[in-house]
Amino acid sequence: MRPATLVLVAALSLPAPLHAQTPQDRARAAAAAARAKSADSDALLGNYVTPGLAGQAITTVDTKKTFTPNLACQKSATLLELFAQPSATGDIGTLNISRDSDLDGSFDEALTVPVPTSGICANGIISCAPGSWDACRFFRWDASASGSLKLSQVELTDLAGCYCVNNSCGSNLVWGNMASILKDLGGGVVGALTTADPRVGVAQAAIDGPIIRYTGAQTTSCTAQPRIGATAYKANPGAMASDAYGTAQTSSVFQALSASSTGTGTSHVIKSCTITRQIAQEEMTAEMIIDRVSGGFATYAPDPGSRTFVMGSPTDNSLTGGSCTLIDFHMTLRVKDAQRLQRVLLTRFGGDDWAQIRIDGELVGSGPDGWTGSGPPPGKCEKKSAFYVDPNLDLTAKLTRGDHDIWLRVAVADGGEAYAAIEATVDVGCKTSEQLVDTCSGYAANDKCRLDDEEVDGVVTYRNGVKTGLSPLPQTRLIGTGACATQINRPFFERQRRYACTVDLGAAPQPDLSRGAYIIDHSTETLLADRVKHAGGSESLTTRNFSLPVLGTVNACEPICKTRKPQANAAVAPDGVTGAKQTDPIGWDSFYHACQDSNVCPAGEGEELVQGCGCIDDFPEAVVMMQTVRLGGADMVCTSTMR
């Protein structure tokens, strides 16, 4: 350890505690001392950030030791000075900015804003006709190629957090809110400068009447160019992996670890796979649902959603028999999609002289009298006339998926004919088929494989084994063509994954965890058990009493209080000042304060108490507010279609 580091560690350490103090007392004293130095952002700035960047002394937590760090390459007592003065119309008529660009301690750049400032934004200003909100122009703080500060005219949509300050929104707004207005103006200017040159850091802001001054320093890298390596990764994050690989190849520490027995004992194999949602949209026709594949003599299509299949020999006396001849007709119907088969009816059958009809061998009708057997009819074969009936018998339940035999038998005495008709009504709409093709299930179930990278519909959700925090929105895609084109919404359509699977090369021995497992399995809250293995292979078991120190009491929460302060709505939108659209533009700003000793609420100027010190839970209210803003933003999204 280097001497400078030893000094720093010693300087930051606390003095040895008094033996008379209990552990709880010492812990509370240390916590109180640390809290006094870093309880909030103001304390951190005042005690560490500002003196550290400005080259001033920093004291330890117990305030007994002091040291002066050197964190910046160049420092300036006043990096930036901004002067604002309102005019009679309420606009900021004079806005002057002075800057120490080279951090040598003196101003070398000045900018006088040539237009009145009627509104202020987080990254710019708005200039309108004095005292009104007419003929407005919008300007954004920017930096030129040489690094000097300038104003660029833009659209209002390029600005953020805008509000009105001139007399069109109220009286005396600038003088009454000078401190916050200076902070907003200065924050926009500093943001533009630090974006152009990331080496610049702001240490402190001080307000003196209509002036705000910023103390700054050059940090991060002592280079003459503003383009430094650390900020280059923001524009090109992909370069970080290749740069890290190059650094690892030249690092002696990394090479020593990678060449060790542990480093060479295991190896990773990268496996790529996908989970793809396959959706097909197909336009169905009647023939794709039910069709005549053999037998019969005709198929009629009265409309796209129905088919009529006819069989037999319907021409008068087209059949010739002896005293009683049995003649068979067979027709095969193939059902391809039973779910789209709405109804199948035996609409008509008959013959001369006798007829019977079967479905897959099952008798479903006969005439002119009952004829159930497979032999000749039970009565005189010659009937001297033909018979035909229209039973409209429902056969839907009998026609399941597959081939079905329709069997028409007639008994003919001399001359005769036979006829049967089956009508099918089908659903000829569009058919959607969907399945997930998962080639990753094997890797996901393997304990030696871990998810290394994942991209879901173009959104990177895992990178190098760590969740990115991003998740894709549900996707809507157009599936199918022509009459069957439809939009389908799904949580995802494709996941591309890479798994890192461990291959054990057997070079590194696995650690023995049996002792730790024994301690955990056999110990209790008051008894500590142990098992020790000796060199000769023997084991010894021990037990001893064990107890945890008594824990002190902890408050249920940190006491806080809630206050509010009236505030006029001067926010700006493309349609004008939003307060002008409201019945009452005066609203309330809510504040939460950590309570001081004796439960005293440190309310600010102009604030009134809403809820006293205690455990306050406004989470439901916050959720409602966030949901309201989210839904309001969704309603304001412009689309090209009617909704």
Secondary structure, 3 states (H helix, E strand, C coil): CCHHHHHHHHHHCCCCCCCCCCHHHHHHHHHHHHHHHHCCHHHHHHHHHHHHHHCCCEECCCCCCEECCCCCCEEEEEEEEEEEEECCCCCEEEEEEEECCCCCCCCCEEEECCCCECEECCCEEEECCCCCCCCCEEEEEEECCCCCEEEEEECHHHCCCCEECCCCCCCCHHHHCHHHHHHHHHHHHHHHHHHHCCCEEEEEEEEECCEEEEEEEECCCCCCCCCCHHHHHHHCCCHHHHHHHHHHHCCHHHHHHHCCHHHHHEEEEEEEEEEEEEEEEEECCHHHCEEEEEECCEEEEEECCEEEEEEEECCCCCEECCCCEEEEEEEEEEECCHHHEEEEEEEEEEECCEEEEEECCEEEEEECCCCCCCCCCCCCCCCCCCEEECCCEECHHHCCCEEEEEEEEEEECCEECEEEEEEEEECCCEEEEEEEEECCHHHHHCCCEEEEEEEECCEEEEECCEECCCCCCCEEEEECCHHHCEEEEECCCEEEEEEEEEEECCCCCCCCCHHHHHHHHHCCCCEEEEEEECCCCCEEEEEEECCCCCCCCCCCCCCEEEEEEEEECCEEECCEEHHHHCCCCEEEEEEEEECEHHHECCCCCCCEEEEEEECCCCHHHHHHHHHHHHHHHHHCCCCCCCC
